[in-house]
Amino acid sequence: MFFFAINQIKDILWLKNKKTGLIGHSEDGLATIGAIDKGVNVDFMIQRATPGEKHGTLL
């Protein structure tokens, strides 16, 4: 789903030269990390309250 959405956004003429990113909160934070791992091409990622354990390890 992220691949399709990001590619569609990047094809919009007035957004072609803009930076694109993902914002994840809670469990969606894990989804954005998974999308990056699978190769979604974005310029930045913002994580808010993503589930984790001690020392920054993600669940």
Beta strands, then each sheet from edge to edge (+ up, - down):
strand 1: 21-25
strand 2: 44-48
sheet 1: 1+ 2+
end
